[in-house]
Amino acid sequence: MTLIVRFVLLWALLIGGATLAQAQERSSLLPNVPKATGEPHPEGNEYWRKNHPDLLRHDRNLTVRDGNREIGASLKSCFECHTTTDDQGTVLTSASPDHFCSACHQYVAVKIDCFVCHRSTPDGVDEYEAQAALLPPTSLNDADVEGIVAYLKQGDPVADPPAISKPAEVGQ
């Protein structure tokens, strides 16, 4: 009898350990959503995760269709709390996979089209400079620079069109 009890306990321990390992592995598969810096939403995070597309669409309609520019929960106000920075403190744009919005949207394979027209950083941040910071560093040597300058000095075909000879007159 004790052999059966020992076997059952050993089996339960193995199953429990495997379940714990699966739970830890599962958590590493979820997106790494950056933590917000402001006060939590009164409705809770789960509400915003589920409803933010509808809320943003509703606010967009109020602004675009009705002309109401005094929207309390605008896209612009999101970045007051949901701005993400890298290890050097550079503000990340939506082009970065670590941007607040991109973290989840890439995970669920949903394209973010908001930032085609809207900025993805808070006011006061140069969006172009922030995106340029995402590019890998490049180093040009003198020959590269000279080649680029020579190419650019070749002239603009629209501004400097090639000479066109006068067409021959009919009957000559």
MODELLER restraints for C-alpha pairs under 7 A, 6 or more apart:
rsr = mdl.restraints
at = mdl.atoms
rsr.add(forms.Gaussian(group=physical.xy_distance, feature=features.Distance(at['CA:31:A'], at['CA:103:A']), mean=6.05, stdev=0.5))
rsr.add(forms.Gaussian(group=physical.xy_distance, feature=features.Distance(at['CA:31:A'], at['CA:104:A']), mean=5.99, stdev=0.5))
rsr.add(forms.Gaussian(group=physical.xy_distance, feature=features.Distance(at['CA:31:A'], at['CA:107:A']), mean=6.18, stdev=0.5))
rsr.add(forms.Gaussian(group=physical.xy_distance, feature=features.Distance(at['CA:32:A'], at['CA:103:A']), mean=6.41, stdev=0.5))
rsr.add(forms.Gaussian(group=physical.xy_distance, feature=features.Distance(at['CA:33:A'], at['CA:100:A']), mean=6.38, stdev=0.5))
rsr.add(forms.Gaussian(group=physical.xy_distance, feature=features.Distance(at['CA:33:A'], at['CA:103:A']), mean=5.77, stdev=0.5))
rsr.add(forms.Gaussian(group=physical.xy_distance, feature=features.Distance(at['CA:33:A'], at['CA:104:A']), mean=6.81, stdev=0.5))
rsr.add(forms.Gaussian(group=physical.xy_distance, feature=features.Distance(at['CA:34:A'], at['CA:84:A']), mean=6.86, stdev=0.5))
rsr.add(forms.Gaussian(group=physical.xy_distance, feature=features.Distance(at['CA:34:A'], at['CA:100:A']), mean=5.86, stdev=0.5))
rsr.add(forms.Gaussian(group=physical.xy_distance, feature=features.Distance(at['CA:36:A'], at['CA:81:A']), mean=5.35, stdev=0.5))
rsr.add(forms.Gaussian(group=physical.xy_distance, feature=features.Distance(at['CA:36:A'], at['CA:82:A']), mean=5.01, stdev=0.5))
rsr.add(forms.Gaussian(group=physical.xy_distance, feature=features.Distance(at['CA:37:A'], at['CA:81:A']), mean=4.93, stdev=0.5))
rsr.add(forms.Gaussian(group=physical.xy_distance, feature=features.Distance(at['CA:37:A'], at['CA:82:A']), mean=6.65, stdev=0.5))
rsr.add(forms.Gaussian(group=physical.xy_distance, feature=features.Distance(at['CA:38:A'], at['CA:81:A']), mean=4.80, stdev=0.5))
rsr.add(forms.Gaussian(group=physical.xy_distance, feature=features.Distance(at['CA:59:A'], at['CA:71:A']), mean=6.66, stdev=0.5))
rsr.add(forms.Gaussian(group=physical.xy_distance, feature=features.Distance(at['CA:59:A'], at['CA:74:A']), mean=6.62, stdev=0.5))
rsr.add(forms.Gaussian(group=physical.xy_distance, feature=features.Distance(at['CA:62:A'], at['CA:68:A']), mean=5.64, stdev=0.5))
rsr.add(forms.Gaussian(group=physical.xy_distance, feature=features.Distance(at['CA:63:A'], at['CA:69:A']), mean=5.49, stdev=0.5))
rsr.add(forms.Gaussian(group=physical.xy_distance, feature=features.Distance(at['CA:79:A'], at['CA:121:A']), mean=6.35, stdev=0.5))
rsr.add(forms.Gaussian(group=physical.xy_distance, feature=features.Distance(at['CA:79:A'], at['CA:122:A']), mean=5.31, stdev=0.5))
rsr.add(forms.Gaussian(group=physical.xy_distance, feature=features.Distance(at['CA:80:A'], at['CA:122:A']), mean=6.48, stdev=0.5))
rsr.add(forms.Gaussian(group=physical.xy_distance, feature=features.Distance(at['CA:82:A'], at['CA:100:A']), mean=6.26, stdev=0.5))
rsr.add(forms.Gaussian(group=physical.xy_distance, feature=features.Distance(at['CA:83:A'], at['CA:100:A']), mean=6.81, stdev=0.5))
rsr.add(forms.Gaussian(group=physical.xy_distance, feature=features.Distance(at['CA:83:A'], at['CA:121:A']), mean=6.67, stdev=0.5))
rsr.add(forms.Gaussian(group=physical.xy_distance, feature=features.Distance(at['CA:84:A'], at['CA:91:A']), mean=5.84, stdev=0.5))
rsr.add(forms.Gaussian(group=physical.xy_distance, feature=features.Distance(at['CA:84:A'], at['CA:92:A']), mean=5.63, stdev=0.5))
rsr.add(forms.Gaussian(group=physical.xy_distance, feature=features.Distance(at['CA:84:A'], at['CA:99:A']), mean=5.73, stdev=0.5))
rsr.add(forms.Gaussian(group=physical.xy_distance, feature=features.Distance(at['CA:84:A'], at['CA:100:A']), mean=6.09, stdev=0.5))
rsr.add(forms.Gaussian(group=physical.xy_distance, feature=features.Distance(at['CA:85:A'], at['CA:91:A']), mean=4.31, stdev=0.5))
rsr.add(forms.Gaussian(group=physical.xy_distance, feature=features.Distance(at['CA:85:A'], at['CA:92:A']), mean=5.30, stdev=0.5))
rsr.add(forms.Gaussian(group=physical.xy_distance, feature=features.Distance(at['CA:86:A'], at['CA:92:A']), mean=6.67, stdev=0.5))
rsr.add(forms.Gaussian(group=physical.xy_distance, feature=features.Distance(at['CA:90:A'], at['CA:130:A']), mean=6.91, stdev=0.5))
rsr.add(forms.Gaussian(group=physical.xy_distance, feature=features.Distance(at['CA:91:A'], at['CA:130:A']), mean=6.21, stdev=0.5))
rsr.add(forms.Gaussian(group=physical.xy_distance, feature=features.Distance(at['CA:92:A'], at['CA:99:A']), mean=5.70, stdev=0.5))
rsr.add(forms.Gaussian(group=physical.xy_distance, feature=features.Distance(at['CA:92:A'], at['CA:130:A']), mean=6.30, stdev=0.5))
rsr.add(forms.Gaussian(group=physical.xy_distance, feature=features.Distance(at['CA:93:A'], at['CA:99:A']), mean=5.99, stdev=0.5))
rsr.add(forms.Gaussian(group=physical.xy_distance, feature=features.Distance(at['CA:93:A'], at['CA:120:A']), mean=5.43, stdev=0.5))
rsr.add(forms.Gaussian(group=physical.xy_distance, feature=features.Distance(at['CA:93:A'], at['CA:121:A']), mean=6.01, stdev=0.5))
rsr.add(forms.Gaussian(group=physical.xy_distance, feature=features.Distance(at['CA:93:A'], at['CA:130:A']), mean=6.48, stdev=0.5))
rsr.add(forms.Gaussian(group=physical.xy_distance, feature=features.Distance(at['CA:93:A'], at['CA:131:A']), mean=6.12, stdev=0.5))
rsr.add(forms.Gaussian(group=physical.xy_distance, feature=features.Distance(at['CA:94:A'], at['CA:101:A']), mean=6.94, stdev=0.5))
rsr.add(forms.Gaussian(group=physical.xy_distance, feature=features.Distance(at['CA:94:A'], at['CA:102:A']), mean=6.05, stdev=0.5))
rsr.add(forms.Gaussian(group=physical.xy_distance, feature=features.Distance(at['CA:94:A'], at['CA:120:A']), mean=5.66, stdev=0.5))
rsr.add(forms.Gaussian(group=physical.xy_distance, feature=features.Distance(at['CA:95:A'], at['CA:131:A']), mean=6.97, stdev=0.5))
rsr.add(forms.Gaussian(group=physical.xy_distance, feature=features.Distance(at['CA:97:A'], at['CA:103:A']), mean=5.73, stdev=0.5))
rsr.add(forms.Gaussian(group=physical.xy_distance, feature=features.Distance(at['CA:105:A'], at['CA:111:A']), mean=6.65, stdev=0.5))
rsr.add(forms.Gaussian(group=physical.xy_distance, feature=features.Distance(at['CA:121:A'], at['CA:127:A']), mean=6.60, stdev=0.5))
